[in-house]
Amino acid sequence: MKRIVIRIISYNQEKVISRALDSLLCQREWGLYKIVVSDDCSKDHTWEILQDYKKKYPEIMDIHRNEHNLGIYGNLEKAESYLPDYDLFGSLAGDDEYCEGYFEAIQKLIKEQNIDTTKPIGIYSDWMYVLPNGEKHVFKQDAVLTGHRLWSLKARRIISGRSLMMTKSVRSAFAPFLEGRGLNLTESNYDAQPHLNIQRAYYLPQVTSIYYYGIGVSSKLSIKNSDYHTKQNIEKWKYGIKHYVKDEVDLNYGRFEITKSCFYMKPSVKLYIEMIKYYHRGQLRYCKTPLKRSVRTFLGFIKFWVLKK
């Protein structure tokens, strides 16, 4: 059975951290080796709760507390230093949870398909997101089987790093954290790493994790309502074009994102037409955005323009 290590970063999550931990511990007979938690000097009772879990599950729980608050990516970088040896790695936010049966399904898939976990592989599966009003939606990740570059899919938000298990050789190839250049670029570069380094992707067709929308810090960033975040978005895409883009289709999609950010700061007919052009040229062959959604997207830009006036 393959050894699974799950990393969690936490900060002031006393109301939800138990949900995340329980969703892991109920699957411990299916290869759960370690839960590595790095707490970013929480001011509530998160650390006390983690200590209670450590007492109950000393062989699995590996908990650490920062002396000072380091922020999301400072804490992530710290957490990296605590990782033990493993076969499969997954990350879970302290306010989210895994679905029961996930690890069992992973172990069975590896056995059935004779997956070599010494290779740089990733196992993607579907995940559910829950809106603040309680609505539930499933985000499917079967696009990893279309043959497109994984980064190309990630850049267009067709796939994500949620419900992703990766091997050690994938994580060993991660680029260093980008520091001092804004949260948007730091987050984008870090999130891109699995999809850049996975050489073969597998797909598990079931919902394996639940994301509670609107709780995390990054979910509150909006390029629509803040020129600061909009400028960060432009820098993020310029960096992506320089370092990750391999073909003209991705280049055009990057141009679309940059033009979109410019449009949010100062709408104009010229930028709107350029957005349409780059958006059309940046569509992936086997993952084209449905026409209805595309029309709704560009009507949304017009609505934003009218309201801004």
PyMOL commands that set and color helices and strands:
alter all, ss='L'
color gray80, all
select helices_A, chain A and resi 17-25+28-30+46-56+71-80+102-112+142-145+150-155+168-171+183-197+218-220+227-243+248-265+269-281+291-308
alter helices_A, ss='H'
color red, helices_A
select strands_A, chain A and resi 4-10+32-39+61-65+88-91+97-98+121-130+136-139+164-167+200-212
alter strands_A, ss='S'
color yellow, strands_A
deselect
rebuild
show_as cartoon
